Amino acid sequence: MKSDRWCDFDRLRQIVSSQFVCGNFSIHGRTHWERVERNGIWLARRNNANDLVVRLFAWFHDSKRINDDTDDGHGKRGAEYVLSMRGKLFDLEDSALNLLVYACTWHTDQERSDDPTIGTCWDADRLDLGRVGEIPNAYYMSTDFGKTVAEAGSFYTFLKDEDDEKA
């Protein structure tokens, strides 16, 4: 599902990355956000999720971490950052903004969501757990396709199908 609002992703990536206090080599930083964005774009197509919300989630959900360990409240701080950047780096309809704020706030404290956009956000993040040596668990995936990918152990199983669909 496409959103009719906008985002200056080049500027957003630069600003969010430059203010991140954990630095360039953080397991929760830019390279993680890029993978979550890629995962999210791919999942959003299958889940009828709002792709702009999913992409924004990728960049904001861990952006206000203060360390790479337990950091209670980082999701809420990320959501507050979202609100402060609305109209500057992106714009969303109120209903979509509410989804983004919820997804950021609760991404580490809730197991699953029935909302396709929130679920896609959380699945995109959880499917990148390999970066910390964890295997994504289908139990914690919100969407059917997220569960299928977690059970397969990788997106790579599905890439040929994706290429075939484009042909």
N, C-alpha and C positions, 0 to 999 in steps of 0.2 A: 504494500500500500504506500503510495507516494504522499508526501505532505506538500501542501501548497505554500509553505513558508520557506525561509532561506537560511543559509549558513555560509560564512566566509571561512571555509575549512583551512585554507593556507594560513590565514591570520590566526585562527583558533589554535591550530597545532603549534604555531610559533609561540603564542602567548602562554598557553597552558603549559607547554614544555619548559619555557623559560622561568616560570614561577615555581616549578615543582622543587620542593626543598630536599627531596631524597636523592636528587642528582641523576645523571645520565645512565648510570649502571644499576639503578634500582630494579628489582624484580617486579615492581609495581609501576614502572615508568613508561616512557615513550614506546619502547619496543613492545611491551605488553599491550598498551593502548592500540597500537597499530594492528596487532593480531586480533584483539577483541573487535576492532572495527571490521577487519576482513571477515572474521567469523560471523559477525552480526549481519553484514550485508548478505552473506551467503544464506544464513538462516532466515533472514527477513523475507526473502523471496519465497521460501517454502512455507512460512508461517503466517503470511498475510499481516506482517507487523509493519508499523510505521518506521520506515528505513531511516528517516532523519532523526527520530528519537533514538533509535538503536545506535546510530553513528555518534551522536552527541554523548550518549551514555558511555561509549568506549573511551572518550577523552576526558570525561568529568568524574567517573565513578571512583577512581583512586587518586585523583589529582590533588587532593588536600591531605594525603597521608603525611605524617610527620616521621614515620619510620617504616621499615619493612617487616616488623614483627607485629604483635597484637597492637592494634591502633583503634580502640573503641571510639566511635564517633566520626571516623573518617568519611563514611558515606553521607552522613548528615552535613558535614562540612563541604563535601563535594556538591551536595544539593543546594546549599546556600550559595556556593560559587556559581552554579547554574543560574540561579535567580539574579545574581549580580551582573552576569554577562548577557542576559536577555536584552535584545535591542542593540547590543554593541557588536557581538560576534555572530549572533544568530537570532532568529525569531521563530516562535512556534505559537500555534493556537493554544488557548488556555488548557483545553482538554489534553493536548499532547504534552504541554509543559508539566501538567500534573503527573502524567505517566513517567516522565523523565525524572522529576523530583522524587517520586516514590521509588523508582528503580534504583536511583543512586543511594537514597537514604537506607534502604533495606537490603541491599545486595549481599551483605554478609550475615544478616540476622534472620532472614526468612529462607525457608527451604525451597519453595516453588511458588509459582503464580499461574493462575488460570488465564490471565490476560495475555494475549499473544505477543504484544509488544514488550511488556515487562518480562515475560518468560523468555523471549528471544534475547533480551539484554543479559539476563542472568545466565542463560545457556552459553552465550558467546563468551562471557567471562570464564565460566567454569570449564569450558572446553579448552582453555589455555592453562590448566593446572599442571600440565606436563613441565612447564618452566620451573616448577618447584618440586619436581620429582613425584607428583601425585598423578594417578590415573583418574580421569573423569569418571564419575559413577552415575550410571543411568538413573538411579534412584533420585538424585538431586536435580535432574533435568526437568524443566517445566513443559517443554514441547515434545510432541511425539518424535519429531525429526531430531531434536537434541538428544533424546534417549537413544534413537537409532544410531546416531554418530558415536555416542559414548560407548554403546555396546560393541560397535565395530572397532573402536579404539583409535579411529582417525577419520578425518575428512577425505583422505586420499582414496578410500574405497569408492567414494561417490563422484570423484572428479571426472571419470570417464563418462558417467551418466550425464553430468552437467555439460560436458563437451558435445555429447551426442544430441542433447536437447537444442544446443545452439546451431547445430549443423542443419 
